[in-house]
Structure formats: structure tokens, C-alpha cells
Amino acid sequence: MLDILITSKTRVKLLVKFFKDPNTTSYLRELAEEFNESTNAIRVELNRLVQANLLTSKSEGFYKIYQANTNHEYYNNLHEIVLKMTKPVE
């Protein structure tokens, strides 16, 4: 469903990753390896999501760690959509 509304497949992957579980954290290179995409493509989408305040970021040593912003007004809505999208078909 999100892939119909959001044309960037990378952005959809990031939304699913972070909004499925509010405790999920990750950093750029880890995401690039997991999604098998360039760090630049991931960075562009991470920056957009941080700018939209959907993700938060903090520095830990040499890493910039990203996490869903659970205080965002649409967090619960996105979380529910992602859970419905990823729910196994019975």
C-alpha cells in the first residue's frame, strides 16, 4: 500500500524498518547493506525523513543513529499502517 502512495522504494523500506517497531535504531552503512542500496540513496531519504521530523537522529561516536520519532503527530497512524502491511496473511 505504501509503495502506491510513496514512489521511493527506499523511503518505503525505511518507513517499514523504523515504524514497525519503535525501538528500532540503525545507522547509514547498516541500512545500505541491509537494503543492498548505495549509501547516497539511503542518506537522501534519511535526510528527508529527519527533515519531516518522522525520524530522529543522534550521534554516537562515529555513527549517526536513526530512530522513529514516536512524538510525531502521525507516528501512531504510520505505525498502524506498517503493522497492517507487514502482517502475515492468514
N, CA, C and O atoms as a MOPAC input file, in Angstrom:
PM7 MOZYME 1SCF
protein

 N      0.81600 1    -1.19700 1     0.00000 1
 C      0.00000 1     0.00000 1     0.00000 1
 C      0.85700 1     1.25700 1     0.00000 1
 O      0.61400 1     2.18100 1    -0.77700 1
 N      1.86400 1     1.29100 1     0.87500 1
 C      2.71100 1     2.48000 1     0.92100 1
 C      3.43000 1     2.70600 1    -0.39600 1
 O      3.66400 1     3.84900 1    -0.78800 1
 N      3.78500 1     1.62100 1    -1.08600 1
 C      4.50500 1     1.77700 1    -2.34400 1
 C      3.64700 1     2.42400 1    -3.42400 1
 O      4.17500 1     2.96800 1    -4.39400 1
 N      2.33000 1     2.36800 1    -3.26200 1
 C      1.43700 1     3.05500 1    -4.19700 1
 C      1.41900 1     4.55300 1    -3.89600 1
 O      1.40900 1     5.38100 1    -4.80700 1
 N      1.41500 1     4.88700 1    -2.60600 1
 C      1.35900 1     6.28700 1    -2.18100 1
 C      2.71300 1     6.97600 1    -2.24800 1
 O      2.80300 1     8.16800 1    -2.54000 1
 N      3.76600 1     6.21200 1    -1.97400 1
 C      5.11500 1     6.77200 1    -1.92900 1
 C      5.93400 1     6.11000 1    -3.02800 1
 O      6.11000 1     4.89200 1    -3.04400 1
 N      6.42800 1     6.93300 1    -3.94400 1
 C      7.09300 1     6.37800 1    -5.11500 1
 C      8.52800 1     5.92300 1    -4.84800 1
 O      9.07000 1     5.13200 1    -5.62100 1
 N      9.14200 1     6.39400 1    -3.79400 1
 C     10.51000 1     5.98100 1    -3.48500 1
 C     10.50600 1     4.65600 1    -2.73000 1
 O     10.04700 1     4.58400 1    -1.59000 1
 N     11.01300 1     3.62100 1    -3.36500 1
 C     11.06600 1     2.30500 1    -2.72300 1
 C     11.97500 1     2.33600 1    -1.49700 1
 O     11.71600 1     1.65200 1    -0.50700 1
 N     13.02400 1     3.12000 1    -1.57000 1
 C     13.93600 1     3.24700 1    -0.43600 1
 C     13.22600 1     3.88300 1     0.75700 1
 O     13.39200 1     3.44000 1     1.89300 1
 N     12.44500 1     4.91000 1     0.49700 1
 C     11.70400 1     5.56800 1     1.58300 1
 C     10.70300 1     4.61500 1     2.21600 1
 O     10.53500 1     4.61300 1     3.43500 1
 N     10.04300 1     3.81500 1     1.40700 1
 C      9.09600 1     2.83000 1     1.93100 1
 C      9.82800 1     1.83200 1     2.82000 1
 O      9.35400 1     1.51000 1     3.91000 1
 N     10.98100 1     1.34000 1     2.36500 1
 C     11.76000 1     0.39500 1     3.17400 1
 C     12.13900 1     1.00400 1     4.51600 1
 O     12.06600 1     0.34000 1     5.55000 1
 N     12.54300 1     2.26400 1     4.49600 1
 C     12.92800 1     2.93600 1     5.73700 1
 C     11.73000 1     3.11200 1     6.67100 1
 O     11.84100 1     2.89300 1     7.87800 1
 N     10.60200 1     3.50200 1     6.11600 1
 C      9.40000 1     3.66600 1     6.94200 1
 C      8.99900 1     2.34200 1     7.58200 1
 O      8.66200 1     2.29900 1     8.76500 1
 N      9.03600 1     1.27500 1     6.81100 1
 C      8.69300 1    -0.04200 1     7.35400 1
 C      9.69000 1    -0.43400 1     8.43800 1
 O      9.30000 1    -0.91100 1     9.50300 1
 N     10.96200 1    -0.23200 1     8.16600 1
 C     12.00700 1    -0.58700 1     9.13400 1
 C     11.80700 1     0.11900 1    10.46900 1
 O     11.84200 1    -0.51400 1    11.52400 1
 N     11.59700 1     1.42100 1    10.42200 1
 C     11.54200 1     2.20200 1    11.65200 1
 C     10.16200 1     2.25700 1    12.30000 1
 O     10.06300 1     2.39700 1    13.51900 1
 N      9.10700 1     2.15100 1    11.51500 1
 C      7.76600 1     2.29100 1    12.09500 1
 C      7.12600 1     0.96600 1    12.46500 1
 O      6.03500 1     0.95600 1    13.03500 1
 N      7.75900 1    -0.13700 1    12.16400 1
 C      7.23900 1    -1.44000 1    12.59200 1
 C      7.46900 1    -1.61900 1    14.08600 1
 O      6.60600 1    -2.13400 1    14.79700 1
 N      8.63100 1    -1.19700 1    14.55700 1
 C      8.99300 1    -1.31700 1    15.96700 1
 C      9.62000 1     0.00900 1    16.41700 1
 O     10.65000 1     0.41400 1    15.87800 1
 N      9.01700 1     0.68300 1    17.38900 1
 C      9.52500 1     1.99800 1    17.80900 1
 C     10.92500 1     1.95700 1    18.41800 1
 O     11.57800 1     2.99500 1    18.52800 1
 N     11.39100 1     0.78500 1    18.81000 1
 C     12.71900 1     0.67100 1    19.42000 1
 C     13.82900 1     0.42000 1    18.40700 1
 O     15.00200 1     0.35100 1    18.77600 1
 N     13.47200 1     0.28300 1    17.14600 1
 C     14.46100 1     0.02400 1    16.10600 1
 C     15.36900 1     1.23100 1    15.92100 1
 O     14.90400 1     2.36100 1    15.77400 1
 N     16.66200 1     0.97400 1    15.93200 1
 C     17.64900 1     2.00500 1    15.61600 1
 C     18.58800 1     1.44400 1    14.56300 1
 O     18.76800 1     0.23100 1    14.45800 1
 N     19.18100 1     2.32900 1    13.79000 1
 C     20.11500 1     1.88300 1    12.76800 1
 C     20.95800 1     3.06000 1    12.30700 1
 O     20.65000 1     4.21700 1    12.59600 1
 N     22.01300 1     2.75000 1    11.59300 1
 C     22.87300 1     3.79800 1    11.03800 1
 C     23.04000 1     3.56800 1     9.53900 1
 O     22.69200 1     2.50900 1     9.01600 1
 N     23.57300 1     4.56500 1     8.86600 1
 C     23.61200 1     4.62700 1     7.40600 1
 C     24.17500 1     3.36800 1     6.74800 1
 O     23.48800 1     2.74900 1     5.93500 1
 N     25.37800 1     2.98200 1     7.07100 1
 C     26.01100 1     1.84300 1     6.38500 1
 C     25.27400 1     0.53800 1     6.65500 1
 O     25.17900 1    -0.32200 1     5.78000 1
 N     24.75700 1     0.39600 1     7.86000 1
 C     23.98500 1    -0.80000 1     8.20100 1
 C     22.74000 1    -0.90000 1     7.31500 1
 O     22.40600 1    -1.97400 1     6.81600 1
 N     22.06500 1     0.22800 1     7.13000 1
 C     20.87400 1     0.26800 1     6.28400 1
 C     21.22700 1    -0.00200 1     4.82000 1
 O     20.51100 1    -0.73000 1     4.13300 1
 N     22.31500 1     0.57600 1     4.35000 1
 C     22.73300 1     0.37200 1     2.96000 1
 C     23.01400 1    -1.10200 1     2.69600 1
 O     22.64500 1    -1.63000 1     1.64700 1
 N     23.66100 1    -1.76000 1     3.63700 1
 C     23.93200 1    -3.19400 1     3.47600 1
 C     22.64000 1    -4.00400 1     3.53600 1
 O     22.43000 1    -4.90500 1     2.72500 1
 N     21.78500 1    -3.68400 1     4.49000 1
 C     20.52400 1    -4.43100 1     4.65500 1
 C     19.64500 1    -4.32000 1     3.41700 1
 O     19.05400 1    -5.30800 1     2.98100 1
 N     19.55600 1    -3.11900 1     2.84700 1
 C     18.68900 1    -2.89000 1     1.69400 1
 C     19.41000 1    -3.11600 1     0.36100 1
 O     18.79400 1    -3.05600 1    -0.70300 1
 N     20.71800 1    -3.37500 1     0.42800 1
 C     21.53100 1    -3.55700 1    -0.76800 1
 C     21.39900 1    -2.35100 1    -1.70500 1
 O     21.15300 1    -2.49100 1    -2.90300 1
 N     21.57000 1    -1.17500 1    -1.12100 1
 C     21.48400 1     0.07500 1    -1.87400 1
 C     22.68200 1     0.94400 1    -1.53400 1
 O     23.39400 1     0.68600 1    -0.56400 1
 N     22.89600 1     1.96500 1    -2.33300 1
 C     24.03500 1     2.85000 1    -2.09800 1
 C     23.79100 1     3.69400 1    -0.84300 1
 O     22.65400 1     4.00300 1    -0.48700 1
 N     24.88800 1     4.05100 1    -0.19400 1
 C     24.76300 1     4.90800 1     0.99400 1
 C     24.16500 1     6.25600 1     0.61600 1
 O     23.45500 1     6.86700 1     1.41500 1
 N     24.45000 1     6.72300 1    -0.59700 1
 C     23.90500 1     8.00700 1    -1.01500 1
 C     22.37600 1     7.96200 1    -1.12400 1
 O     21.69700 1     8.89000 1    -0.68300 1
 N     21.83900 1     6.90200 1    -1.70000 1
 C     20.38000 1     6.77700 1    -1.82600 1
 C     19.72600 1     6.72200 1    -0.44600 1
 O     18.67700 1     7.32600 1    -0.22200 1
 N     20.35000 1     5.99800 1     0.46600 1
 C     19.81500 1     5.89400 1     1.82200 1
 C     19.91400 1     7.24400 1     2.52400 1
 O     18.96900 1     7.67700 1     3.18200 1
 N     21.06500 1     7.91000 1     2.38200 1
 C     21.28800 1     9.20600 1     3.03900 1
 C     20.24500 1    10.23600 1     2.60600 1
 O     19.70900 1    10.96800 1     3.43700 1
 N     19.96500 1    10.29000 1     1.32600 1
 C     18.98200 1    11.25700 1     0.81300 1
 C     17.63300 1    11.03900 1     1.49000 1
 O     17.00100 1    11.99700 1     1.93600 1
 N     17.19600 1     9.79800 1     1.56900 1
 C     15.88700 1     9.50700 1     2.16800 1
 C     15.89400 1     9.70900 1     3.68100 1
 O     14.91200 1    10.19100 1     4.24300 1
 N     16.98400 1     9.34700 1     4.33900 1
 C     17.08400 1     9.59900 1     5.78200 1
 C     16.98300 1    11.09200 1     6.06300 1
 O     16.28000 1    11.50800 1     6.98400 1
 N     17.68300 1    11.89700 1     5.27300 1
 C     17.63100 1    13.35000 1     5.45500 1
 C     16.21300 1    13.88900 1     5.27400 1
 O     15.77400 1    14.76700 1     6.01600 1
 N     15.50500 1    13.35500 1     4.28400 1
 C     14.11800 1    13.79800 1     4.05600 1
 C     13.22300 1    13.44100 1     5.24000 1
 O     12.38900 1    14.24100 1     5.66500 1
 N     13.40600 1    12.23300 1     5.76400 1
 C     12.56900 1    11.79200 1     6.88400 1
 C     12.91000 1    12.53800 1     8.17000 1
 O     12.02500 1    12.80800 1     8.98200 1
 N     14.17200 1    12.87000 1     8.36000 1
 C     14.56600 1    13.68100 1     9.52800 1
 C     14.01000 1    15.09300 1     9.36700 1
 O     13.49000 1    15.67100 1    10.32200 1
 N     14.11800 1    15.64400 1     8.16900 1
 C     13.60600 1    16.99500 1     7.91100 1
 C     12.09100 1    17.05100 1     8.14100 1
 O     11.57500 1    18.06800 1     8.60500 1
 N     11.38000 1    15.97300 1     7.82000 1
 C      9.93200 1    15.90500 1     8.03700 1
 C      9.60900 1    15.58400 1     9.49400 1
 O      8.44200 1    15.51800 1     9.88100 1
 N     10.65500 1    15.38700 1    10.29500 1
 C     10.51200 1    15.09200 1    11.72100 1
 C      9.91500 1    13.70600 1    11.98100 1
 O      9.45200 1    13.43600 1    13.08900 1
 N      9.92200 1    12.83100 1    10.98200 1
 C      9.42900 1    11.46800 1    11.16600 1
 C     10.48300 1    10.58200 1    11.81700 1
 O     10.15700 1     9.61100 1    12.50000 1
 N     11.76600 1    10.93100 1    11.59700 1
 C     12.86400 1    10.22300 1    12.23800 1
 C     13.66400 1    11.20400 1    13.07200 1
 O     13.71700 1    12.39800 1    12.77800 1
 N     14.28800 1    10.67700 1    14.12500 1
 C     15.23000 1    11.46700 1    14.90100 1
 C     16.61500 1    10.89700 1    14.63600 1
 O     16.75400 1     9.74700 1    14.21800 1
 N     17.62300 1    11.69400 1    14.87700 1
 C     18.99100 1    11.20400 1    14.73300 1
 C     19.83000 1    11.72300 1    15.88600 1
 O     19.60600 1    12.81900 1    16.39900 1
 N     20.80200 1    10.91000 1    16.28000 1
 C     21.73900 1    11.33000 1    17.32400 1
 C     23.09400 1    10.73600 1    16.99900 1
 O     23.19500 1     9.66500 1    16.39900 1
 N     24.12700 1    11.44400 1    17.40200 1
 C     25.48100 1    10.96900 1    17.15800 1
 C     25.93400 1    10.10000 1    18.31300 1
 O     25.77500 1    10.44800 1    19.48300 1
 N     26.50700 1     8.95400 1    17.95300 1
 C     27.12400 1     8.05300 1    18.92400 1
 C     28.47600 1     7.66200 1    18.35800 1
 O     28.57400 1     6.81700 1    17.46900 1
 N     29.51100 1     8.28600 1    18.88300 1
 C     30.84700 1     8.04300 1    18.34900 1
 C     30.93100 1     8.48800 1    16.91100 1
 O     30.64900 1     9.64400 1    16.59300 1
 N     31.32000 1     7.56600 1    16.03100 1
 C     31.43500 1     7.88900 1    14.61000 1
 C     30.12600 1     7.67600 1    13.85100 1
 O     30.05700 1     7.92500 1    12.64700 1
 N     29.10600 1     7.22200 1    14.54200 1
 C     27.84900 1     6.87200 1    13.88900 1
 C     26.75300 1     7.88900 1    14.16200 1
 O     26.70100 1     8.50300 1    15.22700 1
 N     25.88900 1     8.05000 1    13.18700 1
 C     24.66700 1     8.82200 1    13.35800 1
 C     23.54500 1     7.79200 1    13.39800 1
 O     23.29200 1     7.09700 1    12.41400 1
 N     22.88400 1     7.70100 1    14.53400 1
 C     21.87400 1     6.67800 1    14.76100 1
 C     20.48500 1     7.27400 1    14.50000 1
 O     20.16600 1     8.36700 1    14.97000 1
 N     19.67600 1     6.54200 1    13.75000 1
 C     18.33100 1     6.98600 1    13.38300 1
 C     17.28200 1     6.13000 1    14.08900 1
 O     17.49300 1     4.94600 1    14.35200 1
 N     16.14100 1     6.76400 1    14.39000 1
 C     15.04200 1     6.07600 1    15.05000 1
 C     13.74500 1     6.82100 1    14.71900 1
 O     13.75800 1     8.02200 1    14.45000 1
 N     12.63300 1     6.09500 1    14.74400 1
 C     11.33200 1     6.73600 1    14.50500 1
 C     11.05700 1     7.75800 1    15.59400 1
 O     11.36500 1     7.52700 1    16.76400 1
 N     10.48600 1     8.86700 1    15.21600 1
 C     10.09600 1     9.89700 1    16.18200 1
 C      8.70300 1     9.54900 1    16.69700 1
 O      7.69800 1     9.85700 1    16.05700 1
 N      8.65500 1     8.90700 1    17.85300 1
 C      7.37400 1     8.46600 1    18.42200 1
 C      6.53300 1     9.63400 1    18.91200 1
 O      5.36700 1     9.44900 1    19.26100 1
 N      7.10300 1    10.83100 1    18.94500 1
 C      6.34900 1    12.01800 1    19.35500 1
 C      5.70100 1    12.74500 1    18.18300 1
 O      4.96900 1    13.71500 1    18.38000 1
 N      5.96700 1    12.28100 1    16.97300 1
 C      5.37800 1    12.91300 1    15.78300 1
 C      3.87100 1    12.67000 1    15.78000 1
 O      3.41200 1    11.59200 1    16.16000 1
 N      3.11900 1    13.65100 1    15.36100 1
 C      1.65600 1    13.54500 1    15.39900 1
 C      1.11800 1    12.39600 1    14.54700 1
 O      0.02100 1    11.90500 1    14.81300 1
 N      1.85300 1    11.96200 1    13.53900 1
 C      1.39500 1    10.86600 1    12.68500 1
 C      2.06200 1     9.53400 1    13.00000 1
 O      1.86000 1     8.55500 1    12.28100 1
 N      2.85500 1     9.48700 1    14.07000 1
 C      3.55400 1     8.24000 1    14.39700 1
 C      2.57900 1     7.07300 1    14.51400 1
 O      2.76800 1     6.04800 1    13.85800 1
 N      1.54700 1     7.20900 1    15.33000 1
 C      0.60600 1     6.10100 1    15.55100 1
 C     -0.06000 1     5.65600 1    14.26000 1
 O     -0.24200 1     4.46000 1    14.03300 1
 N     -0.42300 1     6.60500 1    13.41900 1
 C     -1.04400 1     6.26200 1    12.13900 1
 C     -0.08600 1     5.46700 1    11.25000 1
 O     -0.46000 1     4.44100 1    10.68300 1
 N      1.14200 1     5.95000 1    11.13500 1
 C      2.13300 1     5.24500 1    10.30300 1
 C      2.46900 1     3.88000 1    10.88800 1
 O      2.63100 1     2.90800 1    10.15100 1
 N      2.57400 1     3.80800 1    12.19400 1
 C      2.86000 1     2.54400 1    12.86800 1
 C      1.76200 1     1.51800 1    12.55000 1
 O      2.06000 1     0.36800 1    12.22700 1
 N      0.51700 1     1.93200 1    12.64200 1
 C     -0.60700 1     1.03500 1    12.35100 1
 C     -0.60900 1     0.58900 1    10.89300 1
 O     -0.85300 1    -0.58300 1    10.60600 1
 N     -0.34200 1     1.50500 1     9.97700 1
 C     -0.30000 1     1.16500 1     8.55300 1
 C      0.80000 1     0.14200 1     8.28800 1
 O      0.58000 1    -0.84500 1     7.58600 1
 N      1.97500 1     0.37800 1     8.84600 1
 C      3.10400 1    -0.54000 1     8.64700 1
 C      2.77600 1    -1.91000 1     9.23600 1
 O      3.06000 1    -2.93500 1     8.61600 1
 N      2.18600 1    -1.93400 1    10.41500 1
 C      1.83400 1    -3.22700 1    11.01900 1
 C      0.83500 1    -3.98300 1    10.15100 1
 O      0.95700 1    -5.19600 1     9.98600 1
 N     -0.15000 1    -3.28400 1     9.59700 1
 C     -1.12300 1    -3.92600 1     8.72000 1
 C     -0.46000 1    -4.42500 1     7.44000 1
 O     -0.78800 1    -5.50000 1     6.93900 1
 N      0.47000 1    -3.63800 1     6.91900 1
 C      1.18100 1    -4.00600 1     5.67700 1
 C      2.04300 1    -5.24400 1     5.85800 1
 O      2.16700 1    -6.06200 1     4.94600 1
 N      2.63000 1    -5.37700 1     7.02500 1
 C      3.59500 1    -6.45500 1     7.24800 1
 C      2.99000 1    -7.65100 1     7.96800 1
 O      3.68700 1    -8.62600 1     8.25000 1
 N      1.71300 1    -7.58000 1     8.26300 1
 C      1.03800 1    -8.69100 1     8.94600 1
 C      0.96700 1    -9.89300 1     8.00200 1
 O      0.55800 1    -9.75800 1     6.84800 1
 N      1.36500 1   -11.06500 1     8.49400 1
 C      1.29100 1   -12.25300 1     7.63200 1
 C     -0.15700 1   -12.55100 1     7.22400 1
 O     -1.08700 1   -12.37100 1     8.01000 1
 N     -0.32100 1   -12.99800 1     6.01600 1
 C     -1.64500 1   -13.34200 1     5.51500 1
 C     -2.05100 1   -14.68200 1     6.13800 1
 O     -1.28700 1   -15.64700 1     6.13400 1
 N     -3.25100 1   -14.71100 1     6.65900 1
 C     -3.73000 1   -15.93700 1     7.31700 1
 C     -4.51300 1   -16.80000 1     6.36200 1
 O     -4.99000 1   -17.86800 1     6.74400 1

